[in-house]
Amino acid sequence: MSGVVSPGRRRFLTAGAATVGAAASGQLLLAGTARAAQTPLPAGVFSLGVASGDPLPDGVVLWTRLAPDPLHGGGMPDRAVVVEWQISEDSRFRRKVKRGYAWARPEFGHSVHADIRGLLPDRHYWYRFRTSGQLSAVGRTRTAPRPLVSGSHLRLALASCQNWQHGYFTPYADMLAQDPDVVVFVGDYIYESTPATTGVRKHEGTGEPYSLVEYRNRYAQYRSDPHLKAMHAAAPFVVSFDDHEIDNDFAGDIPQDPAKQTPEAFAARLTAGYQAYYEHMPVRATAVPNGPHIRMHRRLDFGRLVRLNVLDTRQYRSDQATSQAGAQDPAMSMLGAAQKQWLLSSLHGSQARWNLIASQIMMAETDLKIGDGKLWYYDAWDGYQVERNALLAEFAKVRNPVVLSGDRHLTMISDLKRDFADPGSEVVGSEFVGTSISSNGDQDPVAFHKQWDPLRADNPHWKVIDHHRGYHLFDIRRAGIDAQVRIADTVTKPTSASRTLAKLHVESGKPGVRQV
């Protein structure tokens, strides 16, 4: 059964879902009239902080959500509220360059997505929001370089998998100190699991989220983490979702447990989960959900240095295989026909020096069987062998493809082979599977190595594998990518020291990755 969604099923966006834009006189009059008619809001409307995302050469999305009572539905009155946004060239707002107004509407959880244009390329800006006499925290963002500029340097951080109950989000404190230009988050922003008494922290609520209010409360809890809040306020994020934003290991419109969730019930859950996701992410109005469907695959260019292709490896996929034969079925699709064609067109039409692919799940092979034969994780690209191998064959024709992944709760850095069944197959790219921010907590190194070390001989393409929590940091230049695996000593405490576990290099024009 296929989870492919036709793009034709998406509705056109209405003006009511978009931002009320720049400070034209009519809009100022509208904002002033709306403010005059409103009673004061409860204190603490900006409790969830601020964020920015999807930078362009001339603009960026600014985000906030009004929520004075964040863990109980938000606590806002059931009416639209006008919110002013301000942008400045300095953090003290002495050199303001733009201001305008946006609606925070109850049907979107009083979230604000201000799609700002008219900024200068490749520079920092500071921003904040104001409503009902209350002022938000100050955020900092950065625009992308000009389209035709080759660019000398881009610092990018890769993050994924932040489970509230497994630990504090301490790796973000180190990420903040490293000052990336952009953060790419490839999935599992929240976890839908029930509250556990044995965790480092406890999920809110009494069970898994199913309704819109329940998903809103779960996102609000995650957004309250001080390290995550500070990182969102320091750099733009480019995000996509994996499974735990909705339901573990779901595929398209198929839940993990079809016997317990009817198609109608799961469609309602998808609708609630996707809307809550949109409400809490700094994304454009193109991501406004259409019921149980959402458009998240997109590309962003950073001059001619980097093209970033953000995939959706969850919504359009066929249901997971249950056998080797199923994993090798040509009908199995991870991307769906439309998204696959979009990706190939983007890769082959790119003029960028580096072509990055943000894939929520691992693309390189993980052979779990020692010795002869193969055993795979079917939820990863290994479960979609024909499509994966066809994509790797296309990588051989693309300039400097590098895949950025998550999901596995470990660091696994690999060469990408054209055909993993052939040990002598050519290397066509590199993959960095970033470890989790907190998921799996502080793992036992002895147990980890006992599990994984015996598999190294059957997976010679693995270059680095490690159990720590953290993130990956990339300094991208025309000549090459210098990568660091940054790890935290612990995520069981609110603060922790971090360090570089490994340094790696990818040279332009030479597929593959080597440890420095």
Residue pairs with C-beta under 8 A, 6 or more apart in sequence:
1 254
1 318
1 319
2 252
2 318
2 319
2 333
3 251
3 252
3 253
3 254
3 315
3 316
3 317
3 318
3 319
3 336
4 252
4 316
4 318
4 333
4 336
4 337
4 338
5 252
5 253
5 293
5 315
5 316
5 336
6 338
7 295
7 338
9 290
9 293
10 290
10 293
10 295
11 290
13 285
13 286
13 288
16 103
16 105
17 108
17 285
17 288
18 115
18 285
19 102
19 103
19 112
19 113
19 114
19 115
19 285
20 27
20 30
20 31
20 82
20 100
20 101
20 102
20 103
21 27
21 100
21 115
22 98
22 100
22 118
23 98
23 99
23 100
23 101
27 100
27 101
28 101
30 82
30 101
31 82
31 84
31 101
34 80
34 81
34 82
35 82
35 132
38 79
38 81
38 82
38 132
39 77
40 132
40 133
41 66
41 68
41 76
41 77
41 81
41 131
41 132
41 134
42 68
42 69
42 75
42 76
43 68
43 134
44 68
44 134
45 66
45 67
45 68
45 76
45 131
45 132
45 134
46 64
46 66
46 129
46 134
46 135
46 136
46 137
47 67
47 68
47 70
47 224
48 64
48 65
48 67
48 70
48 220
48 223
48 224
48 229
48 280
49 64
49 136
49 137
49 139
49 223
49 229
49 232
49 233
50 62
50 63
50 64
50 127
50 128
50 129
50 136
50 137
50 138
50 139
50 232
50 233
51 62
51 63
51 64
51 139
51 232
51 233
51 237
51 281
51 282
52 60
52 61
52 62
52 63
52 127
52 139
52 141
52 232
52 235
52 236
52 237
52 282
53 60
53 61
53 63
53 236
53 237
53 238
53 239
53 281
53 282
53 283
54 60
54 61
54 236
54 238
54 282
54 283
54 284
54 298
54 300
55 141
55 142
55 143
55 144
55 182
55 236
55 300
56 117
56 143
56 144
56 300
57 121
57 122
57 143
57 144
57 145
57 146
57 147
58 117
58 118
58 119
58 120
58 121
58 143
59 115
59 116
59 117
59 118
59 119
59 143
60 116
60 119
60 125
60 141
60 142
60 143
60 236
61 113
61 114
61 115
61 116
61 282
61 283
61 284
62 85
62 87
62 112
62 113
62 114
62 116
62 127
62 129
62 139
62 141
62 282
63 111
63 112
63 113
63 114
63 281
63 282
64 83
64 111
64 112
64 129
64 136
65 74
65 104
65 109
65 110
65 111
65 112
65 223
65 279
65 280
66 74
66 76
66 81
66 83
66 104
66 110
66 111
66 112
66 131
67 74
67 75
67 76
67 109
67 110
67 220
68 74
68 75
68 76
69 75
70 217
70 220
70 221
70 223
70 224
71 204
71 217
71 220
71 221
72 217
73 213
73 216
73 217
74 109
74 110
74 216
74 220
76 104
76 106
76 110
78 106
79 106
80 103
80 104
80 105
80 106
81 103
81 104
81 110
81 131
81 132
82 101
82 102
82 103
82 104
82 131
83 101
83 102
83 103
83 104
83 112
83 129
83 130
83 131
84 99
84 100
84 101
84 129
84 130
84 131
85 99
85 100
85 101
85 102
85 112
85 114
85 116
85 127
85 128
85 129
85 130
86 93
86 96
86 98
86 99
86 127
86 128
86 129
86 130
87 96
87 97
87 98
87 99
87 116
87 119
87 125
87 126
87 127
88 94
88 95
88 96
88 97
88 125
88 126
88 127
89 95
89 96
89 97
89 125
89 126
90 126
91 126
91 138
91 140
93 126
93 128
93 138
97 119
97 125
98 116
98 118
98 119
100 114
100 116
102 112
102 113
102 114
103 112
104 110
104 111
104 112
104 131
108 275
108 278
108 279
109 212
109 216
109 275
109 276
109 279
109 280
111 278
111 279
111 280
112 129
113 282
113 283
113 284
113 285
115 284
115 285
119 125
119 143
120 143
121 143
121 144
121 145
121 146
121 149
122 142
122 143
122 144
122 145
122 146
122 149
122 151
122 303
123 142
123 143
124 140
124 141
124 142
125 140
125 141
125 142
125 143
126 138
126 139
126 140
126 141
127 138
127 139
127 140
127 141
128 135
128 136
128 137
128 138
128 139
129 135
129 136
130 136
137 233
138 233
139 232
139 233
139 234
140 233
140 234
140 235
141 235
141 236
142 181
142 182
142 235
142 236
144 300
144 301
144 302
144 303
145 151
145 302
145 303
145 305
146 303
147 301
147 303
147 304
148 303
148 304
149 303
149 304
150 303
150 304
150 305
150 353
150 478
151 302
151 303
151 304
151 305
151 306
151 478
152 305
152 477
152 478
153 305
153 475
153 476
153 477
154 181
154 182
154 302
154 305
154 306
154 474
154 475
154 476
155 178
155 179
155 180
155 181
155 182
155 473
155 474
155 475
155 476
156 180
156 181
156 182
156 183
156 184
156 306
156 473
156 474
156 476
157 175
157 178
157 180
157 182
157 183
157 184
157 235
157 471
157 472
157 473
157 474
158 183
158 184
158 186
158 404
158 406
158 432
158 434
158 471
158 472
158 473
158 474
159 171
159 172
159 175
159 183
159 184
159 185
159 186
159 406
159 434
159 437
159 471
160 185
160 186
160 187
160 188
160 242
160 360
160 405
160 406
160 407
160 434
160 436
160 437
161 187
161 188
161 406
161 407
161 409
161 435
161 436
161 437
161 438
161 439
162 169
162 188
162 189
162 190
162 222
162 225
162 228
162 436
162 437
162 438
162 439
163 188
163 191
163 193
163 436
163 438
163 439
163 440
164 190
164 191
164 199
164 201
164 203
164 221
164 222
164 225
164 438
165 191
165 193
165 195
165 196
165 199
165 200
165 201
165 202
165 203
166 199
166 200
166 438
166 439
166 440
166 441
166 491
167 200
167 201
167 438
167 441
167 442
167 469
167 490
167 491
167 492
168 200
168 201
168 225
168 227
168 438
168 491
168 492
168 493
168 494
168 495
168 496
169 225
169 227
169 228
169 437
169 438
169 491
170 227
170 438
170 469
170 488
170 490
170 491
170 493
170 494
170 495
170 496
170 498
171 227
171 437
171 438
171 469
171 470
171 471
171 486
171 487
171 488
171 491
171 498
172 225
172 227
172 228
172 230
172 231
172 437
173 227
173 230
173 495
173 496
173 498
174 470
174 471
174 486
174 488
174 498
175 183
175 231
175 471
175 473
175 486
176 227
176 230
176 231
176 234
178 473
178 486
179 234
179 235
180 235
180 473
181 235
182 235
182 236
182 237
182 238
182 302
183 231
183 235
183 236
183 237
183 238
184 237
184 238
184 239
184 308
184 310
184 356
184 358
184 404
185 237
185 238
185 239
185 240
186 240
186 242
186 358
186 359
186 360
186 404
186 405
186 406
186 407
186 434
187 240
187 241
187 242
187 243
187 244
187 245
187 314
187 360
187 406
187 407
188 241
188 242
188 243
188 244
188 245
188 406
188 407
188 436
188 439
189 219
189 222
189 239
189 241
189 245
189 277
189 280
189 281
190 218
190 219
190 222
190 244
190 245
191 203
191 244
191 439
192 208
192 209
192 218
192 244
192 245
192 246
192 247
192 248
192 273
193 203
193 208
193 244
193 248
194 203
194 206
194 207
194 208
195 202
195 203
195 204
195 205
195 206
195 207
196 202
196 203
200 441
200 491
200 492
203 218
203 221
204 217
204 218
204 221
205 214
205 217
205 218
209 215
209 217
209 218
209 272
209 273
210 265
210 268
210 269
210 272
211 272
212 271
212 272
212 275
212 276
214 272
215 272
215 273
215 275
215 276
215 277
216 276
216 279
216 280
218 276
219 276
219 277
219 279
219 280
220 280
222 228
223 229
223 280
232 282
236 282
237 281
237 282
238 300
238 308
238 310
238 358
239 281
239 282
239 283
240 296
240 297
240 310
240 311
240 312
240 358
240 360
241 277
241 296
241 312
241 314
241 360
242 313
242 314
242 360
242 361
242 406
242 407
243 249
243 250
243 314
245 273
245 277
246 269
246 270
246 273
246 274
246 314
247 255
247 256
247 261
247 266
247 269
247 273
248 256
249 256
249 320
249 379
250 256
250 266
250 314
251 314
251 317
251 318
251 319
251 320
252 314
252 315
252 316
252 317
252 318
252 319
253 263
253 266
253 267
253 270
253 292
254 266
254 319
255 261
255 266
255 269
258 266
261 269
267 291
267 292
268 292
270 291
270 292
270 293
271 289
271 291
271 292
274 289
274 292
274 293
274 294
275 289
277 289
277 294
278 287
278 288
278 289
278 294
281 287
283 296
286 295
286 298
287 294
287 295
287 296
293 315
294 315
296 310
296 312
296 315
297 309
297 310
297 311
297 312
297 339
297 342
297 343
298 310
299 307
299 308
299 309
299 310
299 346
300 307
300 308
300 310
301 307
301 308
301 352
302 308
302 352
303 352
304 351
304 352
304 353
305 352
305 353
305 354
305 476
305 477
305 478
306 352
306 353
306 354
306 355
306 356
306 476
307 346
307 350
307 352
307 354
307 355
307 356
308 356
308 358
309 343
309 346
309 347
309 355
309 356
309 357
309 358
310 358
311 335
311 339
311 343
311 357
311 358
311 359
311 360
312 335
312 339
312 360
313 334
313 335
313 359
313 360
313 361
313 381
314 360
316 333
316 334
316 335
316 336
316 338
316 339
317 333
317 334
317 335
317 336
317 384
318 331
318 332
318 333
318 334
318 384
320 378
320 379
320 383
321 327
321 329
321 332
321 378
321 383
321 384
322 378
324 374
324 375
324 376
326 332
326 378
326 383
327 376
327 378
327 382
327 383
327 384
327 385
328 385
328 386
329 386
330 386
332 383
332 384
332 385
332 386
332 387
333 340
333 384
333 387
334 381
334 384
334 387
334 388
335 343
335 387
340 387
340 391
343 357
343 391
344 394
347 355
347 357
347 394
347 395
347 398
347 401
348 394
348 397
348 398
350 398
350 399
352 399
353 399
353 400
353 478
353 508
354 399
354 400
354 402
354 476
354 481
354 508
355 398
355 399
355 400
355 401
355 402
356 401
356 402
356 403
356 404
357 401
357 402
357 403
357 404
358 404
358 405
359 381
359 403
359 404
359 405
360 405
360 406
360 407
361 379
361 380
361 381
361 405
361 406
361 407
362 377
362 380
362 381
362 382
362 405
362 407
362 408
362 412
362 431
362 433
363 380
363 381
363 388
363 391
363 392
363 403
363 405
363 416
363 431
364 381
364 403
364 412
364 414
364 415
364 416
364 417
364 420
364 431
364 433
364 461
364 462
365 376
365 382
365 417
365 420
365 459
365 461
366 376
366 377
366 380
366 382
366 412
366 455
366 459
367 374
367 375
367 376
367 420
367 455
367 458
367 459
368 375
368 376
368 377
368 455
369 375
369 458
370 454
370 455
370 457
370 458
371 458
376 382
376 383
377 383
380 407
380 408
381 388
382 388
389 418
389 419
389 420
392 416
392 417
392 418
392 419
392 428
392 429
393 418
393 428
395 401
395 416
395 418
395 428
395 429
395 511
396 418
396 426
396 428
398 429
400 429
400 506
400 508
400 509
400 511
401 416
401 428
401 429
401 430
401 511
402 429
402 430
402 431
402 432
402 481
402 506
403 416
403 429
403 430
403 431
403 432
404 431
404 432
404 434
404 472
405 431
405 432
405 433
405 434
406 433
406 434
406 436
407 433
408 433
408 435
409 435
409 436
409 439
409 440
410 433
410 435
410 436
410 440
410 448
410 452
410 465
410 466
410 467
411 433
411 434
411 435
411 464
411 465
411 466
411 467
411 468
411 470
411 472
411 485
411 501
411 502
412 431
412 433
412 462
412 464
412 465
413 430
413 431
413 432
413 433
413 462
413 463
413 464
413 465
413 483
413 485
413 502
413 504
413 513
414 430
414 431
414 433
414 459
414 461
414 462
414 463
414 513
415 427
415 429
415 430
415 431
415 461
415 463
415 511
415 512
415 513
416 427
416 428
416 429
416 430
416 431
416 461
416 511
417 425
417 426
417 427
417 428
417 461
418 425
418 426
418 427
418 428
419 425
420 461
423 460
426 511
427 461
427 511
427 512
428 511
429 511
429 512
430 506
430 511
430 512
430 513
432 472
432 474
432 483
432 513
434 471
434 472
435 466
435 467
435 468
435 469
435 470
435 471
435 472
435 485
435 487
436 469
437 469
437 470
437 471
437 491
438 469
438 491
439 469
440 469
441 469
441 491
441 492
442 469
442 490
442 491
442 492
443 467
443 468
445 467
448 467
449 467
452 465
456 462
456 465
463 504
463 513
463 514
463 515
464 485
464 502
464 504
464 515
466 485
466 487
466 501
466 502
468 487
468 488
468 501
469 487
469 488
469 491
470 485
470 486
470 487
470 488
470 498
470 501
471 486
472 483
472 484
472 485
472 486
473 483
473 484
473 486
474 481
474 482
474 483
474 484
475 481
475 482
475 483
478 508
479 507
479 508
480 505
480 506
480 507
480 508
481 505
481 506
482 503
482 504
482 505
482 516
483 503
483 504
483 505
483 506
483 513
484 500
484 502
484 503
484 504
485 500
485 501
485 502
485 503
485 504
486 498
486 499
486 500
486 501
487 498
487 499
487 500
487 501
488 496
488 497
488 498
489 496
489 497
489 498
489 499
490 496
502 515
503 515
503 516
504 513
504 514
504 515
504 516
505 513
505 514
505 516
506 512
506 513
506 514
